[in-house]
Amino acid sequence: MQQKRDIFVTNALPFANGDIHLGHLLGYAQADIWVRFQRMLGNNVYYICADDTHGTPIMLKADSLGITPEELIAKAHAAHLKDFDNFYIDFDNYYTTHSKENQQLVEEIYLTLKANDLIETKTIEQFYDEERKMFLPDRFIKGECPKCHAKDQYGDNCEACGATYRPTELINPFSVVTGKTPVMRPSEHFFFKLSDPRCVTFLREFLEDKERLQPEAANKMREWIGEEGDCKLSDWDISRDAPYFGFPIPNAENKYFYVWLDAPIGYFASFKNYCDRVGNVDFESFIKQEKAAAAGTEMVHFIGKDIMYFHTLFWPAMLNFSGHRVPSQYAINGFLTVDGAKMSKSRGTFITADSYIAQKLDPEWLRYYFAAKSNGAIDDFDLNLDDFVNRVNADLIGKYVNIASRTSRFISKNFENRLGKIASESVALIDSIIARAPAIQEGFERRNFAAALREISAACDDVNEHFDQMKPWEIAKDESRATLLQDLCTGYLEAFRILTLYLKPVLPVVAERVENFLNIAPLSFAALEVKLPEGHLINHYEHLMTRINRKDLDAMIEANREALNVERKDAQEAENNGAQVAKGQKKDVAVESSNEMESDYISIDDFAKIDLRLGKVLACDFIEGADKLLTFQIDLGEERPRTIFSGIRKFYQDPEALVGTYVIVVANLAPRKMRFGVSEGMILSASTKESLTLLTTLEELKPGAKIS
């Protein structure tokens, strides 16, 4: 039996000065999926996070609101926790860096580093805002980048070229607080000696572990550190002057720890708070260097690439030389874009977690989409809204959910929700799905969720294809074959159970609904070793998930524009101008067409291009989540039936009544990928506003007969 792993998992700490948006949620969803997967394997996982609460921005915002910083961060904590709960991000402990545990650990680490001669003081020239009477932190100074000359860049690094520098190197600096040009004043600061040869040697060794970092991150670290004999690292300023909201530095008047020193230690502090609360977890076996090595515990750290510099250089060096363990593995994600562009308030694509939920959009749609495009690399991630709709509706609803929807009807109607035994015809299918488990587990383990979901999607295709080949709707017409019908559907529900097991890390709520529907215990990977028993009673099927309507996404974007009070006049004018142009273009086309009489007719050659054939309806059913469509299986005399979607649902409330009828099909229409799958033709009908009837023949002919 494989030994269970003990894993301490952390997520980047959200700053208590803003809302959680979808860019944040990408990293949290990836971590939560990985944690849930590990727990389904039976591993011990402690999933920890906290709000990042210190710094000048917190102090200034609280001051502007007329409240204390403590009141501000308490409100942010409640809002953030609500957002995470809404998206099923299931932390074991969500805490705050403004805590007694964190202050104790920060002071302990600082004093140990000082004793190891890795802290020194220097008098530096620092920007000072004379109007606000305060030294300005790096992020409250802006100016022109000294490297690439991009305008409006922060005082510590350039978002345009990625360069890091001192605020004093900025060209034409100004105070973000007042807009005034700051002046230089001397101040004594404390530095962590990152350029010390001991730190440089350690960081080079740190990089040798190939499993610790993604290749892109390791290469970036090498670039930051520099080549042998040419170290590029600078000592790290870890102090700030009063006024400042943070922890005071011991034995240093009016000096505070810089937020980037105490924030990462907050991961440990939140875990300590958890361990003290539950009482049965050895905190030091995960945190202390020697004890963690002896216990074989792991620390996996999920962050965005924008904070990689702090977390892969300063933090591990600081931890190592204070006797603490370093992360055994990083999981670094890229930036989120929407429809190929940076999230924008003016376009309404700066989407907060709260605005998504306010529109009553299903959080698991987004979890699925994030998983479907997460490959374990640091690539930037594009939330393409059309692709989002298509993937969820076609793959998740049309393939996966549809298995339960179309199968459960037979079990409920014919067998009072009682299962049979798995049909011999289904054994190979189920074995093939179980055989995908190693590849799926490998995908989840490597955080290549996209690879895992491709395997699951292919298995869904196999089940649906098997269902279409066995034609249970035909078997249901013959009472003498009732046992076969029951056993076949039992096999399909067993396949659905396994597919749900695989998807559970991504869709925990849907999985719980399936567990209730199938009347089974919570699924884990150990459940691969058992099957649904003969005679098992399931519950009535209820809708598991609805499809996305693109209009709801558009409504969310529109609501974001209004909520953020963005000026929309220019956009409206552009839209109106575009409409006028389009209107004029249509008018020109209409005039041109009217001058060409032959365009009102088609030739016999045009008609000859249309391949009309007679088809027999083998199956017709509703589609889960579609209010207008029916799905047909049509026999056109070919090797396999065709799947065709038709928007006639409101005219045929009993789709089973169409089974066995003949219809006319446009057989050479190009296949069309829709939200629920691929439609392979068009069924002809005649209609008025009030009624519709399918076109057929006066007598039965062989399926595939050509109509001319």
N, C-alpha and C positions, 0 to 999 in steps of 0.2 A: 504494500500500500504506500502510495506517495506521501511523503511527509508534508504536513500542512505548513504553509508559510505564514509568518507574522509580519504584516505590512502596515507601516505608518504612511498614510497618503495625505498630502496637503494640496490646497489650491491657492493661487495668488490671492492676496488679501484685497478686497475692494476698498477703495478710499471712501471714507465717511463724508464725502463732500459732493456726492453726485448719485444719480440713479444707476441702477443696473440696466445695461442695454444688451442687445443681442450679440455685440462683439464680446462682451464679458461672458455671456451665457455659453458661447461656443466652448471655451475652456472648461467651464464648470460641467457642462453636459458630457464632454469627453471624459472627464475625471469620474463623474458619477457612473457612467456606463462601465468604465473599467473596474470600478470598485464593486459594482453589482455583479459583474462577471466573476471576479475573484471570490466573492462570497458564495456564488452558486457552485464554485468548485470546492467549497468547504474551507477556504483559507480564512485566517483571522485578519480582518482589516479594520483599521481605525482611521476614519475619514474626518479630517480636521480643517477648520478654517476660522477666520475672524475678520472683523472690520479693522482697517488701518486708520487710526484715529488721530494721530499727532501731526503737527506742522503748522506753518504760518497760514495756509489757506483755511484750515479749520478755525483758527483764531480770528481771522479777519471776517469770515462769513458769519460766525456767531455774533461778532461785534456789530455787524451790519443789521442783523436780525434782532438785536437787543436781547439776546439770550446768552447763557454761558456755553462754553465749548462742550461741557458735559451734557447739557440738554440737547445740543445739536447732534452729538454722536449717538445719544440714546434714540432719537427719532430716526436717524439713518439706520441704526441697527435693526429696529423693528421693521422698517420698510424693506431693507435688504433681505431679511429673513423671510418676509412674506413673499417676495419675488422668488427666492430659491424654493420655498415650499410649493409655489404655484407651478414650477417646472420640475418638481419631483427630485430636486437636488437634495439628497438625504445625508446631510452631515451628521456625524456622531456628536460633534460639538461645534457650535458657531459662537465665537466669543468676541473679545475686544482686546486690542493691544494696550488700551488704557486700563491696566489691571495690576494688582499687587504682584501676581505671579510673573508678569512680564517685567515689571520694574526690578524684581529680585534677580531674575535671570540676566537682565541687561547689565546690572551692576556687577554681578558675578563674572560675566564674560569680560567686561571692560577691565576690571581689576586684575584678572588673570592675564590678559593681554599686556597690561601695563607692567605686571611683574615679569613678563617674558620680554620686556624691552621692545614691544611692538607699538607703543603709544609714545608720541612726542608732541611737544607744543611748539608752535611757531607764531610769530607775529606777522599778520598778513594785512595787506591793504584790501579793504572790502567796500563795496558800494553801500552808501547810506542815503536813505530818503529823508531829507531835512524837514520836509513838510509833515511826514508821518512819524518822524523821530524814531526810526528803526533801521537796523541793518537789513538788507534785502537778501532773502534766500535766492538761490540760483533761478528758480522757476518764477520769481517775481521781478526778474530783469529780462528785458528783451532787446534785441538789436540785430545787426547784420552779422551773419556767420563769417568768422575770419577765414574759413577754408573755401567755401563755395560762394560766399557773398549772397546767400539767400536772405531775404528780409524777414523781419518779425520772428526771429528764432529765440528760443529760451537760452538762459545763461549757462546751462550745463551741457547741452548737446543740441545738434542741429537735426531737425526732423527731415530735412531735405537730403542731406548727404550722409547723415549718421555720425558725423565727427563729434568728438567730445573735446571740451576745452574749459578753461576757467572763465568766469563771468567778465573778468577784466580784459579778456581778449576780444570781447564783442566790439563791433564797430557801431558808433552812434547809439550807445545803450540808453534805455529809458526805464523808469519805474512802472511796473504794471499796476501798482497800487494807486499812484497819483498822476502818472504820465509825465512827471518831471524828470529832468536829467539828474541822475544821482551823483553824489560826490564821493570821493575816496576818503576813508578813515581807517586808521590802524585798529586791529583787534587781535587778541590772542586766541588762537584756535587749537584744537586737539586733532591729531592726525593718526590714523592707523597706517603703519609703515608697509603698505602693499608692495612697494618696490624693494623691500628687504630681500636679499638673496634666498633666505629661507622660504619666503612666500612664493617667490618665482619658481624655485625648485619644486615646491609642493604642487603648484598649479600645473606645471609640466607633467608631473607624475599623475595628477588628477585626470589629465586628458588621456592617459594611456589605457584606461578602462573603456573598451569599445562599446560596452553596454550602457554606459552612464549617459551619454549624450547622443542625440541625432548627429549624423555626419556634418550637416550644415552648421550646427551649433559648435561642434568641436573645431571646425575650420575657422569660424568667427573668433573663437577664443584664442586660437593660435595667432590670428592676426592682431588681436588686442595685446597679447603678451609680447609678441615679437620673436625674432629669431634668437638662437643661442648667442650670447654675447652682445645682444642689442635689445635689451628690455625696454618696452614702451610703457610699462606701468608707472603710474604716479601714486604718491601717497594719498590717502583718502581722508578728506575733511569730515570728521564725525561730530562736530560741535556746532551749535548755533547760539547767538547772543539773545538775551532777553530784550523785548518781550517775545515769548515763544511758548506754545502749548506742547508740552512734552515732559520727559523725565529730567530732573536736574542732575548734572554730573557731580558725583561725590567730591567733596572738598574743592569745588570750583565755583566761586560766587558768580551768579547771573549767567551761568553757562548751562546749556541743555544738550542732551543727546539729539543729534540729527535724526529725523524720522526714519531715514533709510538704514540707520543702525538698529533701532528698536523694532521696526516693523517685521523684518524676517525672523527675529527672535520670537515674535508673537506666535509663530507656528508652534514652537515648543511650549510657550506659555499656555496656549489654548489646549494643547494635549495634556499638560500638567493639570490644568483645571478639570479636564475630563477624568484623568486617572485618580485625582483626589476625590472626585465625586462618586465614581463607580467603585473604587476601592480594591479592585482585583486585577489591575494591570500594572506591571512594573515599569514605571516611567523611565528609569535610568537605563533599562535594557534596550530601549529604543533611542536614547538621546546621548548617553555618555559613550565616549569613543571605545574604550576597552570592553565595557559591558555589552555594547551593541555588537561588537565583533564576535564576542564569545557566544552570544545568544543567537547570532545569525539573523537578526531582524533586518528588515529593509525599510528604506525611506524613499518614496516615489513622489516627485514634486511636479505638479502641473502649473505652468505659467505661460504667459504670452511673451512673444519675442521682444516686445518693447521694454521689458524689465529683465531681459537676459543678462545684461551687463552687470547689474548689481548681484544677481543670484548665482552667477557662475564664476565671478571673480572675488569680490569683497566677502560675500557671505561664506563660501566654503573655506577661504583662508582664515577668516575670523573664527569660524567654528573649530577648524583643525587645531589651531594654536591656543585654543582655550579648553581643549580636552573634550570637545563634542564631536559627534559623528557628522559626516557630510552626506548629502543625498546619494543613494545608490543608483538612482535613475532619475533623469529629467524627462518630462513630456512637454515640449514647447510647441505652442500653436502660433500660426500667423495671424494677420489682421483679417477682419471681416469686411467685405464690401457688399453692396446691394446692387444687383443688376450691373455689375462691372465697375461701379464707382464708389468712392469713399462715402460712408454714411453722411447724409446731408439733412440738416434741419429745414433748409429751404425747399428741398424736394420731398420732405416728409419721410425720408428713409432712415433718419436717425431714430431707430425703433427701440423704445424701452421695453423692458419686460412687462411693465404695468400696462403700457398701451396695447401690447399684444393680447394680454388677458382681458383688458377692458372691451375688446372687440369680440370676445367669446370665441377666440381661436384656440384650437386644441393644442396644448403644449407638446403632446407626443408627436404631432405632425413635425414640429421643429426638431425634436430629439431624433426622429427618424432621418430627417434630411441631413442634419449635422453628421449623423453616423454614416449615412450613405456616401458622403463625400470626404470623410476623414480617413486619410491614408497613413497616418503616423509620421508624416514629414512636417516641416515648418512652412509649408506652402500657405500663401494667403488663400482665404476661403471666400468664394463668391456665393451669396444668397441670391440666386437667379429666381425671381418670383414665378415666372412661367414654368421653369424646371421644377421648382418646389411643388407647384400644383400638380404637375404631371407625374412626378415620382410618387407622391403620396397617393394620388387617386388611382394611377395605373398599377403600381407595384404593390403598395400596401393594402389598398382597398380591393382593387380589381383582382389581384392574385391571392394574397394571403387571407384576408377576411372573407372573400367570396367562397373559399373552401368550406368554412363552417356554415355560411349562410345557405348554400345550395344543398349541403349534405344533411343538415339538421332537420330540414323540412320532411324528409323521408322517415327519419327516426321518430320524429314527433307524431306525424300523421299516421304512420303505418304500425308503429311498435310501441306507442305510448312512452317514448323516451327510454326504452330499454335496449341496451346494446346486445349484439350477438357475439360471436367469436370472429376474430379477424379472418377474412376470406383468404383462401390459399392463393387466389389471384392477386392479392395485395401484399403478400409477404416480401416479395422481391423489391417492391416499391418502398416499403418501410425500411428494409435493410439498407437500401441505397441512401435513404435520408440519414439513417444512423451513421452510415459510413462517411458522411460529410463532417461529422463531429470534430475530428482532429484538425481539419483545415479551418473550420469555423473557430475553434478554440485558439488556434495559432493566430488568426486574424485579430481576435479580441485581445489576446495577450500582447501582441506587437502594436496594439492601438491602430491597426489597419482595419478599422471597422468596415470600411468600404468593401474589402475583400471578403470579410465574413458575411456581409449582407448580400453580396453577389452569389455566394454559395446558397444562402437561404432562398433567394429569389429563384435560382435555378431549380431548387427542390420544390418550390411552390408550382413552378411550371410543370414539373414531372407529375405532381398530384393532379393538377387540373387536366393535363393531357390524358392521364389514366382514367379519370372520371369520364371524359368525353368518349374515350374508346370503349369503356364498359357500358355506357349508356344506361345508367340506373333508371332513367325515366321510362325507358322501354321495358325494363325488367319489372317495374312497378305495375305494369298493366297485366301481368301474368301472375295470378295468385299462387300458382304452383311453384313460383320462383321466389317466394317471399323470404325464405331463409337466405338465399343468395343476396337479395337486396339488403337485408339487415346486416349480413356479414361484410358486404362491400362497404357500406356506409360506416360500419364500425372501424374498418381499416382506414377510411379517409379521415375519420375523427382522431384515430390514433396518430396518423401522419400530422394532422393539425396540432395535436398535443405536442409532438416533438418540435415542430416548427415554432410553436409558442415558447417552448423552453429556450430555443436558440435566440428568440427575439426578446426575451424577458429583460435582459440588461438595458435594452433600448426602450422598450415599451412596458414598464412595470405595471401601469394601471390596466392596460389592455390585458396583460398576462393574468392579473388578478381576476378580471372579469371572465376570462377563459377558464381559470381554475374553478370559479363558481359555476359556470355553465357546465363544465365537465364533471363537477362534483368531486374534485381531486385535491390532494394536499398541495401546498406551495411547491412549485417546480424547482428543481436543481439539476445539475448534470448527473447526479446519481440516479435520477428518474429515467435515464436512458436504459437502465437495466430492467425496468418493469414495463408492463403494457396495461392498457385498459382491460379489465377482466370481463369475461363473458357474463352477461346478466346484469352488468353495472347499470345503475339508473342515473341518467344525466338530468339536468334541469332544462326548462324551456329556453330556447335560444332567444337572446335579446341583442339588439344592434350593438356591435363592439366599437364601431368608429364610423363617423360620417366622412364624406369626401369634402375636400376644400372647394370653396367657391371663390374664384379669383376676385369677384366683386367685394368679398369681405376683406381681402388684402388691400384692395384699392380704398375701401372705406377706412381702414386703419391708417393708411398713409395720409388720406385727406384729414382725418381726425388729428394726426400728428401735426400737420401744418397749422390747423386752427389752434390746437392746444399750446403750441410753441409761439403763437402770435407772430408768425412770419409774414412779411409783406408779400402778397401774391399778385400785385398789380401787373408787374412785368410778365409774369408767367401767363396771366390771363390774356394780356394783349398778344403775346406770342401765339397763344392757342387760337385766339380769334383770327389773327393774320393767317395762321396755317389753315384754318377752316375756309377762309375766303379763297386762298390759293387753290385748295382742293376743290371748292365749288366751281371755280373758274375752269379748272382742268376738266372736270366732268362735263361742263357745258361744251367745251371745245370738242371733246370726244363725241358727244351726242350729235353735234352738228355734222361732224365728219362722217359718222355712221349713217345719218339720214341721207347723205349725198351718195352713199354707196348702196344701191338697192339690193345688190346681191347679198349684203350682210344680213338681210332679214330672212334668208332661207339657208338651208343646208343642201348639199348635193347628195346624190345617192352614194357617192364615195364616202362622204362624212358619215352617213348612216351605217354603211358597211363596217365602219370601225368599231361599232358598238356590238359586243358579244352578249346577246340576251339568251339565257338558258333557264330551263325549268328545274326548280329545286324542290326537294322534299324536306319539310321541317322535321328534324329528328328530335330537337329539344328547343324549348323556349322558356325563358325564366326572367324574373326580375333581377336587377343588378343592385347589390348593396350600395346604398348611398347615391343612387341615380334616380331622379324623379321623373325623367322623360324617356329613358331608354329601356328596351328589352334586348336580351342577348339571345341570338339564334344559333343553333347548329344545323347547317344546311347541307344536305346530300346533293352534290352536283354530278354524281357519277364518277367522282375522282377518287384517288387513293385514300383520302381522309376528308371528313366533313370540313366545311368552312365555318369560321366564326364571323358572324355579321351582327353589328349593333344597329338598331333601328329606333328612331325617336317616335314611337307610336304607342307608348305605354298607356296614355290616357284613354285610348280607344279600345284597348284590350286588357281588361282587368283580370282576366283568367288566362294567362299565357299558355297553360297546359292545353287549353282548347285548340290551340293552333298546331299542336303536335300531330303529325300525320298529314297535314294539308300540303298543297303544292303552291309554290310562289314563283314569281318571275324575278330573276336576279341579273343585274348587270355584272357579268362575270369577269370582265377585263378592266374593271375600275381599279386604279392603283391602290394597294393596301394603305390604310390610314391609321397611324398610331394615335390612339385616343387615351383618355385618362384611365380607362379600364382594360386596356389591351389593344390589340390590332384588329380592325374591322377589315374583312377580306372581300368586300363586295357591297352591293346596294340592292335592297328589296324594293320593287316597284309597287306603288299604290296610287289610288285615285282618291281625291278628297275635296271637300268643301269646308267652309268654316266650322260646320257643325258635326261633320262625320267623315269617316275614312274607311276604306276597304282595301285590302290587299288584292292585287291582280293575280289571277290564277287561270286555269284552263277549264274547259267544259268537261273533260274526262282525264283520267289519270294516264300519264305517259311515263316512260322510263326517266328517272332523274338524270339531268344533263342534256335532255333533248334541246336542240338549238331552235331558237325562235327567230324567224326571218319574215 
